[in-house]
Structure formats: C-alpha cells, structure tokens
Amino acid sequence: MTAASATWLLARAHGRMLRHKLRSGMLENRLLSLTVGGFLGLYSLAAYLLVGRGLDFIMKLPLIGPLLTERLVFLLFFFFFVMLVISNATITGMSLFRRKDMEWQIALPLPPRSLVLWKTLEGMLLASWGLFLLSTPILLALAQAYKADSRFMLAVLPAVLALVTIAANVSTWLLIILVRWARRWMWKPLLALVLLLLVQTLPFWHSSVETLNSGDLSASLNQILRHTEICMHPLLPSSWVAETIQAAGRGTFERTVFFNLVLLANALMSILVTTRIASALYYPAWNRIMSAAPEATRKARSPVSRASSGRLTQWLRSILALDRASFALLVKEVRTFLREPVQWGQSAIIFGLLLIYSMNLRKLGYDLQSPFWITVVSHLNLLVCCLALSTLTTRFIYPQFSLEGQRLWILGLSPLPLHRVLSLKLRLSASVLALIMVTLVVVSGASLGLPGQRILFFSAAILMLSYGLTSLALSLGALVPNFRESNPARIVSGFGGTVCLIASFVYIVGGMVLLLIPSWQNLRQDAVAMAGYNGRIELAALTGLALLTVAFGGIPYFFAKRQTKNLEYLRHL
C-alpha cells in the first residue's frame, strides 16, 4: 500500500466518523445548532460591516490611506500565519504523540508518513475553520474597499487555502524535529533569552511619545511603520497572500496568477517535505516519547524527591488549610498542567505578550495627557485582557472535566465527591488566573499613570471577570462532557466549546458596557479631570458586574454542581 492510498484510506474512515457525528449532533441538538449558526451569521455580518467602515475611513485618508491599507493586509495575514503554525502544532502534536489510538495505529501495516500526513491534514481542518470564518467577512470588506468584482474571492480563496496548507506542514516539521532532538537543558538558554527580551522593554516603560508628535506626518508615519517591516519579508507565505489580495483588488490578473502559482508550488513542496521528514524522523521521535515516560516515573519515585516533596507538601497544606484528599487533587492538577508543554507554553506566550504590551502602553502614540485618551486606552486595555482570558479559559479550562476521560470513575470512588472536585478545580484555576490578570491590570494602570482609585476599580473588575469566565468555562465543560475524546482541541471544537466561546463573548461585552458607564461623561466632554470620577457610579457599575458574573458564572456552576452530585453523571462514560 502506497502512502497516498493509505492516507486516503484514513481520510475516508475519519470522514465517515465525522459525518456520523455531525448528523447525530444536528438531530439531537437542533436548538444548540441553530443558536451557534445564528451567532456565526450575526458575527459574519457585524465583522463585514465594521471592517468595511474601518477600511473606508482609512482609504479616505489623504496621501497615506492606500499605504496604511496595504500594511494592514500584510500585518493581518502575517499574524494569521503565526497563529496557524501554533494552533496546528498544538492539535497535531496531541494527535501524533499523545492520543491512545496512535499506539495501535502505528502497529498497523501503514507507512509512518501516511499517518503523519493524515494527522497533519486533520489538524489543518480543525485549526483552519476558524481562520476561514474570521477572514471571509474581512476579505469581502476588502473587495468592497477596492471596488473589486466577484472574481476577487475566486482569486484570493485559493491563496488562503495554500497558506493554511503551508502553515500546517511547517508546524509538523517543527513539532517532529523538536520532539526528536530537543533536550531539557535547551529550555534554560531559551528562558534566559525570553527574560532578556523582556528586560529590554523596561527602558521604554517611562518613555514619552514626543518624538512622534514633534515631527511632521511623514516622519512619524515612517517611524511607526518601520516596526512592521518584518511582516513584508518577500520569503514569507503571508506576504504572497497579501500580494495576491493587492493584485486582485487592483485588477492585475497576471500578478494574481503568479502569486497563486507560487503559493500552490510551495504548498505542494511542503507536503513532499512532510513525507520525507515523517519517513526519517517520526518513528524515532515517537519511540523517544514512549520510552521517556518510564524513566520520568522512576525519577519521580526516588527517595530524595519523596523526602523533599513531603516537607513541601506539609508546608503548603498548612498554608492552604486543605485536607489530604483535597491537596492531593490540587497537586494532580498542577502536575498535569506542568507536564503539558502545550498548555503552559501557550499561556506563557499570551501572558508574556500582554505584560510587554502593558508595560509599553505609553508608546501607543496617543496624547496620554488628555483624560479622553487615557479613558479610551484604559478600557480598551481591559477589553484586550478579558478577550485573552476568555481564549485561555475556553481552550484550557473548558475541557478539564472531559480530559478526565474513562478514569473519572476513579475520582468518583475517591474520598472527594465529584462536586467537590469541581469546586477545587474552580478555586485553583480562577485564583491563579485572577492573580495574573490583576497584576497585568495594575502594571498597565501604573504605565498609564492612572490614579489609585481607577486602578482599584479595574482590578476589582478583572477579578470578578476572571472568576466569572473560569466558572462559565468549567461549568459548561462539566454540563456537556466528552469523555471519549483525549484531544482538547477537538473537545473545544465541538458544540459545547462553541457555546462557551459565545457566552464568554456576550459576558465580556455586557461587562464592558457596565464598566464604561462611569467614564461615559468623560468620553462625551473630552476634558474632565481624572479625579472627577464619581465613586458611587463606580460602585454601582461594579455591583452590576457582580450580578452579571452571578448570571454567567454562578448559575451554570450551580447546575454543574447539582449534576455532578448525581451518580447518573457517570453514564457519560
């Protein structure tokens, strides 16, 4: 059997399974399907209208409108490409090296490259549907801005599909090479490099933007755009997609065909390189992962590690005031998180970027001496933090109960009932996330020079939002579990994960509207002193946010806790 026929066999088998799941899901959850479909339709319409108006505004700017539009397209697809590589590496890594079915699939008379090709294709499908959902209204708005005809989408969609293919294959290369040759000692210089880059941003914390405001428009614009030149590198596939969009918008047919052919050739070449790397490196990488588990277990059971961990355990138990069973569950959760580089790696990247962004808010280029811009930037900063937090809770907190899998009955027989397990998971996850988010809000508030009252206001808001988003994700994950799936990306991609994302978005929007009420007068007058905020209005806004948190976080948690108390909950196994 050739690699192509074996890959096609795997694709047909999984395609039938997917069709069966979709058919059963549509029949059994019609209301849920209509809700998700309606939200996606509303999102597409809103994104098209908002992006279209924004592009019209930018295009009408004298002299710099077309330049800014072009640079925004390059930036957009550069970040799309980076996001695709990370998400594909996450999904494909779980499928190739963590799933139980790989233990028997690799024993089948199938060439390893066919397995890697199918897992790459599967990861590409799971990771790219969101990109097409995000990019389609944006591409339609770009077609309207360029006043292009219907051929615009026919020219651009193949380029986006080729970009998705290249990103999926690049992530597979990096993943297999990393698993095959990475060593523990390599993380230390990498961590030192990250810390060095973080320290490099500290001198800019107290810098001003006078250099941008003192010069003329062209000098300021060149200084701003100079930092985005990396996204226009001619060897990046995202640059080829951006060039395709520019050419299709201007009606340059020959240039559009050229970049489409360049993307197609590189996409096919990436598939060929994936087969070569899989044939030579996948089995040794998989064997290294399988042989590393017993060695790690032996090290964990050494007498020295047991003695040191015993003293630390007693100290932590006395501080947290937990019984032995509860503390054992918290230790299990922490160890599970640390053993998953996918989780702590993505979390570290997101929080690290947010920290760098918060420390450099004064370099945004706005007149931060004005109360109007301080109010706008502070609320937008809170919105960014909440959206990043909702992404993490949906991606990592929602599938926690489902990832217990077929071993959930062990927790059911433990001294801790399942509803106690749910509450401990909530306390641990929400407390850690709330501590991190409050730190980010305090750092950003100090960077903006906000008064202590406003920093306390935003800290209290992000504290409630952290607990609300975590409770919402964890409760929905317990109410709609999927114990037969070990890949968290697949769990999140289901109907329950989509509902969690929608509910989180609605909760964040409602909370932002409530928190904006104390600043509404300042946004209208544009010249009110920052010390003039009314404490009663702030307290009323926080009270409204607390009620909203109870509605979106407390009510689902109440039903989830009541459901886990029932022994029929184990029927999902």
N, C-alpha and C positions, 0 to 999 in steps of 0.2 A: 504494500500500500504506500503510495507516494504521500509526501507531506501535504500537497494540495487536496487530495481526496480525503485524507484523514481530518484535515481542518474543516472541510465541507461536511463530513460526517458529524463532527462535534457541533458545528453550527446548526445543522438540521435538527439534531436531538434537542439542543437547548432552545431552538426556535419553537419547537412544538411545546416544550415545557412553558415557555413564555406566553405563547398564545393561550394555553390552557389556564394559566394564572390570570391573564387579563380577562378572559371570558368569564371565569368564575368570579373575579373581582367586580366586573361590571354588573353581573346578575345579582350578587349578594349585597353589594354596597352601591346601589344606584344613587341614593341621596348623596353619599360621600363623593361619588364620581361626578355628579352634577355640580356639587359645591367646588370641587377642585377645578373642573373645567370652566365654571363661571369665573372663578378668581383669575385663572390664567388668561381668559379672554379679556377681563377688565384690565389686568396688568398690561397686556399687549397694547390695548387701546390707549391706556394712560401713558405708557412709555413712548408710543408713537407720537402722541400729541405734545408731550413735554419736550422730548428730544427734538421734534420738528420745530417748535417755537424757539428753543435754545439755539439751534443751528441757524434759523432765520435771523435771530438777533446778532449772532456772530458774523454771519455773511454780510450783514448790512454795515458793519463797522468799516469806516473808510480806511483804505490802504492795507490794513492788517487783517481784514476779515477772511479772505481766502487762505492766507498763511496760517492763521490760527486753526481754521477748519482742517487743513491738511495735517497739521501737527497733532490735533486731537485724534484723527483717524489712526495715525501711526501709534500714538500712545495707547489707544483703546485696544488695538489688536496685539500690541506688544504684551500688555497685561493679560489679555485673553490667552496668549500663547504660554506665558509663565503659569497661569492658573491651570491650564490644561495639563501641562507637564506634571505639576504637583498632584493634581487630583487623579490623573491616570496612574502615576506611580503608587499612590495610596491604594487604589482599587486593585490594580494588577498585582501589587505586592501581596495583598491579602489573599488573592486568588491563587497565586503561584506558590507561596511559601507557608501559608497559614491554614488553609482550608483542609478539612479532613479527607475530602474526596480526592485530593491530589495523591494521597498515599496509595490508592488503588488505581487511579488513572495513569500514574507513571509506571505502574506494573503491567499495564495493558500493552499489547503489541502495536503501539503507536510511536512514531518518532517524536523525540522531545521538542523539536522545532514546531510540529503541528500543535502540540499543547500550548506552547508559548504564543504562537500566532493566534490561536483561538482566545486565550486569556487576554491578549493584547486587544483583539477586536471586541471582546466582551467589555473590558474596561473602557474602551473608547466609546462604546454605545452608552454605558452608564454615566460616563463623565461629560459627554458632549451634548446630551439632550438639553441640559440647562443652558449651554452656550448658544445653541440654535434658538432657544426660547428668548434669551436675552438679546441676541444680535439681530433677529428678524425685524422687530419694530425699529431698531436703530438703523438698519440698512434701508428700510422703507422711508424713514425720515431723511436719510442721506440722499436717496433718489429724488425725494421732493425738493431738497435744498439745491441739488444740482440740476433740477428740472429735467431729469432723465426719463426715458420711456420704459416700457415693460422689459426691454432687453437688459436692463441694468441688473435685475435679480438673476436672470439666466446666466449672466457673465460672472456674477460675484459668488453665488452659491457653490459652484464647483471649486472656487479658490478657498472658501471657508472649509469645505469638506476635505480638501487636500491638507489644509493647515491642521485640522483635527487629526488626520492620519499621521502626519509627521510628528505632532506632539505626543501621540500615543506610543509610537515606536521609539522616540527619543527617551521617553520615561522608562520603557522596558530596557533599553540599553543601560541607562544609568542604574536602574534597580539591580539587574543581574551582575553588573560589574561591581557595584557596591557590596552586594552580598558575597560575591566570590572573593574579593580581596580586601575588604575593609577590616581593620583591626581596632581593638579597644583604644590603643594608645593614640590613634589618629584623631580621636574626639578631643583630646586635650589641646593640641595646637589649633584645632578648628574653633574651640570655645574661646581660646585666647585671642584669636583673630576677630571673632564677633565682639568680644569685650573691647578690643582696641578700636574697632569701628564705632562702638557706642561712645567711647571716651572722646573720639574725635568730634562728636556732635556737641559736647559740653561747651566749648568756647562760643558756640553760636547761640547759646541759650539767652544770653543777655545782649545779643547784638541788635542793632536797630535796622530799620529799612530806609534810612535817609539816603543811602547810596542809590536806591531805586527811585526815590522821589525827587532827587536833586537834578538828575539828568533829563535829557529830552526823551520823547516817547520811543524812538527807535533804539536808543542805547539801553533803556530799561527793558524793552521787549527782547532785545538780543541777549541781555543778561539772564532773563528768565528762561528763554528757550534754549540757552546753551546747555542747561542741565538735562534736557530731554533728547539730546543728540544720539544717545545710545540706542534709543528705540528706532532710529532711522538707519541703523547699520545695514549695508546692502546685502550682507550674508544671512540676515535673519529672515525666516519664512514669514513672520508677521509683516515685515517690510514689503514683501512681494504681494501679500494680500492687500495692504494699503495702496500699493501702486496700482493693483488691479482695480480697486474702487475708484481711485482718482482718474484712471484712464477711462473706465466705464462711465463715470459721471461727465467727463468732457467729451464723450463720444469718439474717443480714439480707439477704433476697433483693432488695429494691428497691435498696439501696445497691450491691449486687454488679452488678446490671444497669446501673445508672447509670455506674459507673466502667468497665465493659466497653464501653459505648457511647462514652464519652469517649475511650478508647484506640482503638477502631475508627475513630472520626471523625478523630482525629489521625493514625492510620496511613494512612488514605486521603488525607488532606490532604498528608502528607509525600510520597507518591508523586506527587501532582499538582505539588507544588513541585519535585520532582526533574526532572520532564519540562520544566518551564519553564526551570529553570537549565540543563539539558542543551541545550535548543534554542538558548539565547542564548550560553552560555559554553563549552560543551565543545570545539567545533571550534577557537575561538581559543586555548584552553588547550593542546590537543593540538598545534596548529601552533607554539605557543611552545616546547614541549618539543622538537619535531623540529628547529626552527631554532636552538635553543641549543647543540646538540651540535657542529656545525662551528665555531662561534665559540669554544667552550671548547677545541677541538683546536688552533685557531690560536694561542690564548694560551699553551697548554702548550708549543708549539714555538718560542716566541720566544727569541732569543739570550740575553737576560738570565736567563730562567728556566733555560735549559740550563746556563749558567755557574755559577749559584748551586747548582743541584741536583748538578752534577758534584763540587763541593768537599764538599758534604754527603754524597754517596754514598761518596766515598773515606774520609771520616772514619768513617762508620758501618760500612763493610766492614772497616776495620782493627780496630774495637772488637769486632764480632761474629765476626771471623775466618771469613768466608764467601768462597767463590769467587764469581766474577762471575755465573754462571748461578743459583746459589742465592740470591744477594742480589737478582737481578732478579725471581725468583719472589716473594720476600718483599715487594718494592716493589709488585708487581702485586696481591698480597693486600691490602696496606694501602690502595692507591688504590681498589680495588674496594669496600672497606668504607667509605671516606670518601665515595665517590660515591653511596652508598645511604643517603639520609636515614632510610629505614625502619629500617635496622639500627642505625646509631649513635643515632638518636632514641629508639628503644625501649630500647636498652641504657643510654643516659644517664638515662632516666626511672627505670628499675628500680634502677640503682646509686645515683642521687641519692636516691630514697626510702629505700633501705637505709642510706645514710650518715646521713640525717636521723634515721631510726629508731634507728640505733646510737648516735648522739650523745645521744639523749634516753631511753635505757633507764631511767635513774633516776627518770623521771616516770611509770612504769607504775602506781604506786600501791601496790606491794607493800613489805613490810618488808625492804628490801635490807640491813639489818644482820644478818639471820638467814642462816646458812650454807645452810639449806634452800632459801630463795627465790633466793639467789644461784646455787646449783647448777641449780635448775629453769630460771631465766631464761637462764643462760648456754648450757645445752644447747638450749633452745628457739630461742635466737638463732642457734646454729649450724645447726639444722634449717631455719630460715627462709632463711638464706643458701644452704644446699645446694639447697633447692627452687627458689629463684630462679635459681641457677646451672644446674640441670637444665632449667629452662624456656628459658633462653638457649641452651644447647648443643643442645637438641632443635630449637629454632626456627631457629638460625642456623648452627650447626656441622654438623649432620646433612646439610643439603642442599648443602654446599660442593662436593663432588665432582660431584654431579648438575648443579649450575649451570654446570659447565664445558661441558656440552652437546655439541653437534656439533663444538666446537672442541677436544675432548680429544685428537684425533689430532695437533694442533699440539704439545701438551705431550709426546706420545709421540715426536715427531721431534726434540725439543729435546735439548740435552746432558744434561738431567736425566731419568733414568728415572722411571716413574710411582711406584714405591715410594719414591723419594727425594722426590718431590713430596708424597706422603702424610706422610712424616716431617717435612718442613719446615712443612706446614700444622699438624701437631700441635704442634710446638715453638712456633710463633708464637702460635697460639690459646691453648694451655694456659698458656704463660708469662704472657701478658697477663692472662688471667682469674685465674690464681693470684696475681699481684701485687695485683690489685684486691681479691680476696676476702680475702687475708691482711691487707691494710690495713683492711678493714671489721671483721675479727675483732679486730685489735689495738685499733681505736678503741672497739669495743663492750666489750672487756675492760677498757680503761682507764676507760670510763664506769661500769662496774660495780665498779671497784676491785678486780679480781682480782689475785692475786699473779703475779709474773713466771713462775713455773712453770706455772700454769694457762694464761696467755696463750700461752706457748710450746707447750703441749700442744694447744690449739685451733688455733694457727697451723699446726703440723705436720699436724693432721688435715685442715684445709681445703685445705692444699697438696696432699695426696695425693688428696683428693676432687675437686679441680679438674682434676688431670691424669687421674684415672680417668673422670670424666664426659665430659671433652673427647675422650679416646681412644675411649670407648664410642660416642659420637655420630658421630665422624668415621669410625670403622671400620665401623659399621653402614651409614653412608651410602655408603662405598666398596663394601661387600659387596652392597648392594641398591640400585644406582644407578637413576636415572630420567633419562636424558639427553634425553628428548623433551619434557620439561616445563621451562618457564622461570620458572614461578611457584613460589617456595619454599614458600608456604603450601600449595599443592596437593601438593608433594613430601612435606611433613611430614604432611599429612592421610592419606597412604597407609598401607599395612600396615607398611612399614619404619619410618616415623616413629612409629607407634603402639607397635611393639615396642621402639623406642628409649626412648620415654617410660616404658613398663612396666619395662624393665630398669634405667633410671635410678632409678625409684622403689624397686625392690627393693634396688638397691645402696645407696641412701641409708638405707633402713630398717635394713639389715644393719649399715652403718657406725655409725649412731646407737646401735644396741644394743651394739656393741662399745665405743664411747666412753663409754657410760653405766656400764659395769662399775666403773671406779674410783670413781664417785660413788654407787654403789648403797648402800653402807653409810651414807653421809651422808643419803641420801634416807629411809632407814628410821629412823635415830636422830634426825634433825632437830635435832641440837645438837652436831655435831662441828666442831671448829675447821677453818678452811680450810687451815691449814698442816699438817694431819694427813694429807694425801694420800700414798699410798704410790707412790714413783717407779717401783718395779718393776711394779706393776699398770698404771700409765700406759704404761710401755714395752711391756708385753705387749699392751695394747689397741691401741697404735699398730702393733705388729707384726701383729696380726690384721687391722687395717685395711689394712696394706700387702699382705697376702696376698689380701684381698678385692679390692683395687684391681688386683692382677695378674689375678685371675679375671675381673673385669668389664671391665677396660680393656686389660690386656696380651694376653689370649688372643684377643679379637676383632681387636686390632691385628695380631697375628701372622698370622691368617688373611687379613686385608685386605691386608697387605703381600705375602703369598705370592700372592694372587690378582692383584694389580696387576703383579707381575713377569711374569705370563703374557700373551703377546700376544693370546690369545683374549679378554682382558678388553675389547678394543676392539670385540668383536662386538655389544656392547650399543648401539653407535652405530647 
